[in-house]
Amino acid sequence: MLEVEWNFYQLIVYMSTWSAVKAATQALGHNPLNVLADALLPEWEDPELPRVIRWPLSVRAGRIIL
């Protein structure tokens, strides 16, 4: 489990690094995070207020034998 304390803007910047967001932006011609940010901001209340963000970390490990 990963855990960080980020404000609203830090979360949006982090999500903008995701390859899926970059691919969607290119395919759609606009950044889909803008829609998410517009919907999430009123729920966050103060965008400068840090919140605890948690998400699972999954790792696939193995050895490639040639």
MODELLER restraints for C-alpha pairs under 7 A, 6 or more apart:
rsr = mdl.restraints
at = mdl.atoms
rsr.add(forms.Gaussian(group=physical.xy_distance, feature=features.Distance(at['CA:1:A'], at['CA:54:A']), mean=6.76, stdev=0.5))
rsr.add(forms.Gaussian(group=physical.xy_distance, feature=features.Distance(at['CA:1:A'], at['CA:55:A']), mean=5.77, stdev=0.5))
rsr.add(forms.Gaussian(group=physical.xy_distance, feature=features.Distance(at['CA:1:A'], at['CA:56:A']), mean=4.39, stdev=0.5))
rsr.add(forms.Gaussian(group=physical.xy_distance, feature=features.Distance(at['CA:1:A'], at['CA:57:A']), mean=5.41, stdev=0.5))
rsr.add(forms.Gaussian(group=physical.xy_distance, feature=features.Distance(at['CA:2:A'], at['CA:54:A']), mean=5.54, stdev=0.5))
rsr.add(forms.Gaussian(group=physical.xy_distance, feature=features.Distance(at['CA:2:A'], at['CA:55:A']), mean=5.45, stdev=0.5))
rsr.add(forms.Gaussian(group=physical.xy_distance, feature=features.Distance(at['CA:2:A'], at['CA:56:A']), mean=6.04, stdev=0.5))
rsr.add(forms.Gaussian(group=physical.xy_distance, feature=features.Distance(at['CA:2:A'], at['CA:57:A']), mean=6.38, stdev=0.5))
rsr.add(forms.Gaussian(group=physical.xy_distance, feature=features.Distance(at['CA:3:A'], at['CA:52:A']), mean=6.77, stdev=0.5))
rsr.add(forms.Gaussian(group=physical.xy_distance, feature=features.Distance(at['CA:3:A'], at['CA:53:A']), mean=5.62, stdev=0.5))
rsr.add(forms.Gaussian(group=physical.xy_distance, feature=features.Distance(at['CA:3:A'], at['CA:54:A']), mean=4.46, stdev=0.5))
rsr.add(forms.Gaussian(group=physical.xy_distance, feature=features.Distance(at['CA:3:A'], at['CA:55:A']), mean=6.78, stdev=0.5))
rsr.add(forms.Gaussian(group=physical.xy_distance, feature=features.Distance(at['CA:4:A'], at['CA:52:A']), mean=5.73, stdev=0.5))
rsr.add(forms.Gaussian(group=physical.xy_distance, feature=features.Distance(at['CA:4:A'], at['CA:53:A']), mean=5.37, stdev=0.5))
rsr.add(forms.Gaussian(group=physical.xy_distance, feature=features.Distance(at['CA:4:A'], at['CA:54:A']), mean=6.68, stdev=0.5))
rsr.add(forms.Gaussian(group=physical.xy_distance, feature=features.Distance(at['CA:5:A'], at['CA:50:A']), mean=5.59, stdev=0.5))
rsr.add(forms.Gaussian(group=physical.xy_distance, feature=features.Distance(at['CA:5:A'], at['CA:51:A']), mean=5.27, stdev=0.5))
rsr.add(forms.Gaussian(group=physical.xy_distance, feature=features.Distance(at['CA:5:A'], at['CA:52:A']), mean=4.50, stdev=0.5))
rsr.add(forms.Gaussian(group=physical.xy_distance, feature=features.Distance(at['CA:5:A'], at['CA:53:A']), mean=6.08, stdev=0.5))
rsr.add(forms.Gaussian(group=physical.xy_distance, feature=features.Distance(at['CA:6:A'], at['CA:50:A']), mean=4.75, stdev=0.5))
rsr.add(forms.Gaussian(group=physical.xy_distance, feature=features.Distance(at['CA:6:A'], at['CA:51:A']), mean=5.55, stdev=0.5))
rsr.add(forms.Gaussian(group=physical.xy_distance, feature=features.Distance(at['CA:6:A'], at['CA:52:A']), mean=6.61, stdev=0.5))
rsr.add(forms.Gaussian(group=physical.xy_distance, feature=features.Distance(at['CA:6:A'], at['CA:53:A']), mean=6.99, stdev=0.5))
rsr.add(forms.Gaussian(group=physical.xy_distance, feature=features.Distance(at['CA:7:A'], at['CA:47:A']), mean=6.01, stdev=0.5))
rsr.add(forms.Gaussian(group=physical.xy_distance, feature=features.Distance(at['CA:7:A'], at['CA:48:A']), mean=5.28, stdev=0.5))
rsr.add(forms.Gaussian(group=physical.xy_distance, feature=features.Distance(at['CA:7:A'], at['CA:49:A']), mean=5.35, stdev=0.5))
rsr.add(forms.Gaussian(group=physical.xy_distance, feature=features.Distance(at['CA:7:A'], at['CA:50:A']), mean=4.02, stdev=0.5))
rsr.add(forms.Gaussian(group=physical.xy_distance, feature=features.Distance(at['CA:7:A'], at['CA:51:A']), mean=6.00, stdev=0.5))
rsr.add(forms.Gaussian(group=physical.xy_distance, feature=features.Distance(at['CA:8:A'], at['CA:47:A']), mean=4.85, stdev=0.5))
rsr.add(forms.Gaussian(group=physical.xy_distance, feature=features.Distance(at['CA:8:A'], at['CA:48:A']), mean=6.50, stdev=0.5))
rsr.add(forms.Gaussian(group=physical.xy_distance, feature=features.Distance(at['CA:9:A'], at['CA:47:A']), mean=6.81, stdev=0.5))
rsr.add(forms.Gaussian(group=physical.xy_distance, feature=features.Distance(at['CA:25:A'], at['CA:31:A']), mean=4.55, stdev=0.5))
rsr.add(forms.Gaussian(group=physical.xy_distance, feature=features.Distance(at['CA:25:A'], at['CA:32:A']), mean=6.44, stdev=0.5))
rsr.add(forms.Gaussian(group=physical.xy_distance, feature=features.Distance(at['CA:41:A'], at['CA:47:A']), mean=6.90, stdev=0.5))
